[in-house]
């Protein structure tokens, strides 16, 4: 029981120290990047009542052609995606899981 208590206290101490300063890992925001409609397809969803201020954008669809990768097709059935900062440049990376085709795509 003493070991469990010690390990729990140690884990809580590490958690408290690790969350102490969120400013240390912040990165500048590139104001030149605009999250706007990029796809030729319209959004297939509409905000429900009470959420009218939410911005819905279409970033990419399977009919879009990327100028830097014209052979790339955003295909499959994506069921989850996220955007995160590309630390090698000023842009972002979109990572998508395609459940049915058991694949992952990265769009820079």
N, C-alpha and C positions, 0 to 999 in steps of 0.2 A: 504493500500500500504506500510506503514511503517513496518507493521508486516512481510510482504512477503520479504521486503528488509533485515530486521533484520535476519529472518530465513535463507535466502540465504547466507548472510555474515557469519552467525554462521556455517552453513554447510561447506562452503569453508574453514573456519578456522580449523574445525575439520579434514577436508581432508588434509590440508597442514601439520598439526601436526602429523596426523596418518602416513603420507608417509615420515616423516622426516628421519627415520633411519631404513633402511632395514637390516642392519647388526645385529640388536638386535634379530632377529628371525631366523637367519641362523643356520643350524645344520650340523655337520660333515658328509662328504660323506664316505660311506663304500666302500673302494677300492676293497674289496673281492667279491663284487657282480658284475657280468658280464651280461650285457643284450645281450645274444646271442640266437641263435635258440635253443629252448627247446622242441618244438613240433616235433612229428614224421612226421607231414605234412609239405610240402614245402609252401613257401609264394605263394599266388595266384595273387600277384600284382608285377608289375615291374615298376621301376622309368621311368618317361618320359624324353625325351631329355632335357638336361639342369639341370637335377636333379640326375645325375649319382652318386654323392657323398653321397646320402641319404642311410642310412642303414635300410633295411627292415628285420625284424625278426619275426618269428612265435614263440609266447610264449606258447600258449595252443590251443588245438582244441578238438572237441568232441570225437576223437579217442584216446586221451591221457589218461593214468592212472596215477594219482598222488600217489606216494608211501606212503605218510602219510594219504591219504584219498582215498583208492582204490574204494570205492563205489560212489564217487563224479563223476558226468558226466557234463561236460561243454556243455550243450545242449541249445536248443532254437535258436533264431536268434538274436545274439547280434548286436546292432546298435550304440553302443557308449561305450567307456571304457576309463579308465584313471589309471595311476599308481601314488600312493602317498606314502610317507614315513610312515612306521609303527613305531610310537614313542615308542612302548613297546619293540622293539628289533632293530636289525641292518638291517632288511629287508624292503620290500615294500609290499603294498597291491594293487591288481588289482581289481577295482570295475567296473562291467559291467552291463549295462542296456539291458535287453532282451525285446524289445518292443512287439513282438507278444504274448509271453507267460506271459507278464505283471509281470516279476520277475527281481530280481537283484541278482547277484552272487558276492561274495568276495573270492578272491584267495590270500592266504598269501604266 
